[in-house]
Amino acid sequence: MDRTLRSKGGFTLLELVIVVCIIGLILSIATANFRRVTRVSSINHDLNFIAAFMQQKRLEAFSQKNPITITVGATQITTAPFFGTVTLENQFIPSAATFTVNNRGLFSPTTGSIRLADMSDGSPNNCIVIDLTRVRMGRWNGAGANCVAD
């Protein structure tokens, strides 16, 4: 009997191990980038929400001719006299714990900011500037210790 070895197509074990290692490396890089993108998205969501919330309360105080007090904590915002609490996903540090909007729609204190507690994310915006009549997003200036509006 004559037995001949035939070449069979396929991959060797070494080739399969190399491909699996390369796929694992690519997935680990993609996962790290995805986490960063989700974090930045969460921060932007909270900042947009805070800015819109403050502007909405300003308009309510002006249109109803009733002052509103907004208390900003690390992870939540509370309003009075229309009691309501909003919980945020990220931690923030306000320059003043309480902002009051008078019946003319003016903020007191007349200047202030709310900034992100953890600045290591690389988010394009990481604070909110509150002026007498406006609420704007900005970038924290560590050297000057203030929030510069965009």
N, C-alpha and C positions, 0 to 999 in steps of 0.2 A: 504494500500500500504506500502510495505516494502522498505524503501530506505536505502541502505548501502553505506558507503563511501568506495570508492576504492582508493588505493594508486596509484598516478600517478607519473611516473618517470620524473625526471628533476632536475634542479638546483634551489636553492632558490635565492632570490634577493641578500642576503648577500654574498653568494658564488660567484655570478657573479661580484659583486662590488670588492671583494678581488682579483679576477683574473684580472680584468681590472686595478686595482692599481699596481699589480705586473708587468704586461706588460708595463705600463707607466714608472715604475721605470727602467726596463731593457732598454727600448728605450732611456730614458734620459742619461743613462750611455753610451750606444752605440753611441749616437750622439756626446757627448763630446769627446770620443776617436776618432771618425771619423774626427772631426774638427781638432784635433791635428795632425792626420796622414796626412790630406790634407795640413796643414800648413807646416809640415816638408817636404813633397813632393814638394811643391812650392819652398821652400828655396833651396832644393837640385837641383831642375831644374835650378834655377837662377845661383847658384854657378857653376854647370857644364857648363852652357852656357857661363858665364863670363870667366871661365878658358879656354874653347875651343876657344872662340872669341879672347882672348888675344894671345893664341898660334897661331891661324890662322893669325892674323895681324903680328905677329913676322915672320912667314914663308913668308908672302907676302912681307914684307920689305926686307927680305934677298934675296928672289928669284928675285924680281924686282929691287933690288939695289936702293930702294927709301924709305927714312925715312917716318914713319907714326906716327902721334900724336894721342893718345887715351885719350879723356877727360872723366873722370868718375864723374857723378853726383849722386844724391841720388837715382834716379830711372831710369836713362838712361845712355847710353854710346854713345859717338860721336867720329867719326874718321875723320882725315884730312890727306892728301889732298883728299882721296877718301871719300867724305862726305857721311855719313850714320849715322843714329841714331837708336839705339836699346832701346826699353822700357822694363824695368824689372817689375816684379810683386811685389817685396819686396824692402824696402829701405836699402841702403848700405852706409857706410861711408868709403871713400878712405883715405889712409895716405897722398897721394898727389893727387891733382885734375887732374894732367896731367902726363901721362906716354908717353915717346917717345921711339920708336924702331928705331935704326939707320939702315943704309944699310947693316950692318953686322949681324943684328938680335939680337942686345943687347939692353936691357931695360935701360932707364935712367929715374928717379933715379935707381941706381943699386939694391936697396932693397925697398920694399914697401908692402903694404897690402890693401885689400879691405875687410871690415868686415860688417856683418849684423848689422843694427841699433838696432833692438829689439832682445836681447839675451835670452828672457824668454821662448823660444819654446822648448828647449831640443834637438835641431837638432844635429846629430853627427858631422857635419862640419858646421862652421858658418863664415869662412873667407877664403881668398885666399892670398897666399904668392907669391910675385913677386920678383924673384932674377934676376941677370944679364942675365941669359939664360933660366930660367924655370918659369913656372906658376904652382903652386900646391895648392890643397885644404888643409885646416888645421883647427885647433881649437883655438879660441881666449883665450889667457891667461890673464885674467883680472888683476892678481897681477903684472905681468910683462908688461902689456899693449902692448902685441905684439901677432902676429899670429904664432903659432907653426905648421909647416907642418907635415902632416901625413907620 
